[in-house]
Amino acid sequence: MLIHLQRYLIMGFLASHVLESVLGQIAYNILEEVKVGTTVGNITKDINLSLKELTSREFRIVSNLKREYFKVNTETGALQVSERIDREELCASAASCSVNLEALVNRPLQLYRVRINILDVNDNSPAFPVSSAYLNITEITAAGARFPLQSAHDADIGVNSLKTYKLGSNEHFTLDIQTHSDKTISAELVLIKALDREKTPFVDLLVIAIDGGSPARTGTLNIKVNVLDINDNAPVFGKSLYKVSITEHTTVGTTVIRLQAKDSDEGLNGELVYSFISHTPQNILERFEIDRETGDVRIRGDVDYEESNAYEIRVQATDKGGVPMSGHTKLLVEVLDINDNPPSVSITSLINPVEESAGKGTVVALMTVSDPDSGKNGAVGCRLAGSSPFKLQTSFQNYYSLILDDVLDREKVAEYNITVIAEDEGNPQMSSVKVINVLVADVNDNAPRFTDKTEYASLRENSKAGSVLCTLKASDADIGENALISYNIPQTTINGTPVSSLFKIDTLTGEIQSMQSFNYEEMKTFQFKVQATDSGVPPLSSNVSVNVFILDENDNSPGILAPYSEHGSVNTENIPYSAEAGYFVAKIRAVDADSGYNALLSYHISEPKGNNLFRIGSSSGEIRTKRRMSDNDLKTHPLVIVVSDSGEPSLSATVSIDVVVVESTGDIQTQFKHAPIKEESFSDLNLYLLIAIVSVSVIFLLSLISLIAVKCCRTDGSFSRYSAPVITTHPDGSWSYSKSTQQYDVCFSSDTLKSDVVVFPAPFPPADAELISINGGDTFTRTQTLPNTEKVR
């Protein structure tokens, strides 16, 4: 006994440490019923992992079993038993028993298939369905009669399974042991000596079932034989074994086979009743039934190949004699598989979501495909439905990997419903569908975008600091933090002034506000850039150009040009008493620094009220007489001229002129001399005036040519940098001389002895003006009233 125990321990120790690798599969052998904590093998070493990698790579064991029989010791890397292992509970009477595990590690994702073979130990004794039985045998039963015994069952397999039967010592019976094609063992009692009820009315037999274990285990059946002396012929079947095949799920009520037995007796002793033996398993009784009169075996319940592929049914025929006798036979029903089970797809591992930056070949999911059918009905193939950036790859037998086969773009497709179709090779073919939902995780691969490359905004001049120009809005195709946008103005300068001192922007809303008030006359436009930056890692940004236009406000009053603009000067104009209606008195010139309607000027005489002697052109500013003089008119007429712009509200400036009436043209000693516009007859005076006008014009032209020549010489040829000057004549007798940087307005009036040259850069700002007057005495005078950036010399 001690030797057998030592052999058992040595074999168990060696068996538990056998390791083999088959096509990427690790196999271990372990005896059932070993102690919890027993080491199966060093799985860490076998898959080439270090102990540190168990944690860092998230090593785990995956099993489809309801209980966790094995675990990995993270300190040693050993695969150990964590629960009691009962091979009979796991695999019943299967010839081989194994537990399939999957070892998974991440970064990168790898799978190792582990098969643990559970080795049987002799831990179950043979057992009969009952502990005792009764057998009625007539005394006239001839020697050689056989009586089948109920078979014992041993849950163990292999050498530990049931091996033989023994019969206790007696003089009437012996055992005939039979081994069948399915390697099952049955025993029959064989009568070797006729019975004599008068001598021995009862015979007690002890049948012992013995397995092949070491040490062997046994089970016993006590049989009490009643010796009868009537009805001496038992029913006999034509065969001791009947075989029949049916397809699974055959219709209930279908007749499988008709069993017939014969009895040589007559009358009731020859009438037979058919039945299953008394201790027929419940699973057979639920699926089959027999007609007591005809012996027809019919389908009673659903027969499923996946539950059992064969049924062994023991049938007896019993006569109706006073002491009934029975004949026995065996019916073997083979169940044929049909393709009644669709394949199933199980996801063992899934990475979700998948970053859109994941590279080609990234493993997204691992899955197994199974089909409980057999043969071609259980041969399964897998494919993906439709088009997607994924593909299936076979890794091991019915194991598949779902891998990335193309680039992902979350902004185009944020979610994939991947349809996996599993199909078997049966006829008709069956399939199943598994939908895997894969989300695409965003990465910061899109910079913020403005609607336009350039934005335009306007701001009225003199607006208070803090005025809102506009609100910029950028969009980002990413999501989450990658789409969280902030706005800023890069540090640049405008005409030497930092942009940050002119404008500010709300980093969250993109609202741009002014930091100060602006003057249209100083700066009309601004241009700067605004940058939108997302919150991704690394952050991405884009720019937009912002053009700001300052809108003019009517904040400048008209400015009177020389000679009437000189502060504190006495403005006097003389006219002859003989002046006709329409006589030219003077021309008021004014400019406004504003623009548009704010610079559109009009001229009016405000004092004296109701004046009926003089009028002024509302747009030209020319003062002329309305009628001829009368003796009742004053000799001096003080006029107040108002120059108003068209802004809202309107601004104005005034100038005072005293018009003095003299008796004749000889009394006019003022600086300027005037001539009437219209003469009714051509007199000597008109001739003199015409000669004077021609003389002044010639002198002015010569002076102007000389002035241009001097200007060109003094600039040493720099004049060539500008465009060619243009001289234009106007219907009112005035000339305009202009070049790229200056404009000269030369006025010759047909009704005056005075000519003016007004010089100002275009457009006409009030601060840059000069008046050049040429009087009748051929003298050249120059009056400068305001500073000018470029003077005419």
C-alpha angles and dihedrals in degrees: 000000000000091000091053091049092051091049089050093052094045092048091047092050093049094043093052092056100047109118128181135169121218120180095327092322125121116210130194132180122217133172118240120247093031117151121275108262095035111146115242096185144310098273093175091061093042094057093040098247127142121227090250091056091058088075103027093051094040096241112200141166119232122196135169092216121111092230130048104237097168138039137175121245103226092202097055103018090233123145105230139185111257101177139027111280118216111182092196091054093049102041107009108203097343114141092232130026127197140160116221117212132178120217112204130191129177135218090067103020109235133170129207121188114219123193118192114194112212109216119210123241124192097260099132128070122215111263133195118219088245133021095225138022139185125227125190115205125172119231091238091061106127123235112267094044112143129217117190116226126216107261121244119234126222116189091205122089139214116012090353093060128095110299109170150344130236129199124216118246114284138137102232108049142044133181125250108200117201130192113204132207091262087056093248118140124221133176134211129196110236119201107226098171127037117251125240112200092194090059100032116016093172134033120194115207131186117206116194122200113205128193128207098247126122107264093024122233124215142199128197138213122195113212122193111200117205111202112219128186104206139069095031100185121079123202114265127206121217092239134025089216129033122191126198135165128215133174118246117264092027110175115274111256095032113139111238099186140332113236118203129192130182130219120195092207123095134230117005090348088063099043110099135210119197125215145145114264114270098256099048110151116260094239089061094047090052093055107032138040135181129218107239094214104036102028092233112158109211138183110260103171141011114300112208122190091206090060096046132348096202141023126204110206124187112210128191132195113208125191125221097239122135086260102032119222126202138209122201139209138167125240117199112196114194116201116215119213122240126187097263101133123073118217117264127219120210123191110219098176134010131181107208129200104028118206113242088231092061111129130238111280096033110149109235102173143002120214141174127215123207139173122188091209120098135237116000089346088066098040105107134193127189133211141161122249120228127354124307138144089262135084138188122243126189111233105172130351104302093358118110135186123212105214135179112256101176142022121286126224114188091192089063101034119011098176137030127201101200113199114209114195118199115194130182127211096241127122111267091029118233127203142177133205128222119188116206116196112212121184121205113226116220124245124188100262100131125073120214113271131209120213092239133020090230129039124197126210136170133210128185115238117255090026113153121260109269095041113148115243099181143311118249121209126195126183130212122202090211124085138227117008089350089064097043102113129200125188130217140164112236115235105265135135134238112208088339095311118115112245089226089067092052104041140012132195132210104242093215106037100030092231111156118210132183119248095203144009118275132216115218091206091058101041127007102179139024130194126193139147131251120203124210114201127184125217097241126121107276095020120231126208145181135193137228127196115233118204112196120196119199109219116219120247123197095253100131125076119219115271120222113227124224141312090033097037096068107115115242095006122134109239110207130170125186125210128181120251088237093059112138126224109286093030110161111244106169143321122235115210124194138164134198124214091215123085138233116006089349087068098040103112133202129189127219138169107236099175137078095031115229092016109179100179104063136037133186129211106247092217103024099044091221115149114212137167120262096205144352121290122265132200090252093060121102120252093229124041116191110205127191111203119200119204111196131182125218096242126122107273095023120233124205146185130205136214128189123219127181111210110203120199113217128191098239141358090259089066092058103105098156124117093261131047125205133205126201118256096227134032121188092211134023103251133172089264090058090051091053091049092050091050090048093051092050092047093049091048093052092047091049092050092050091047092049093050090049091048092053092047092051090048092053094047094049093052090055094229096318089123088079089073091071130068120267114279119252124211115197129186121214131207092249090061097260127129129214122207116189143168134173096286106025141036125205119199112200113191122198113174120200091217101051141063089219128087125190132203111200115189121194136142115252125288095040109253113183095228096063108058137125131183121210115188127191111197132201092262089068090247121142116219130175127201119189114196105170134023116268129199092219120028128198109239 
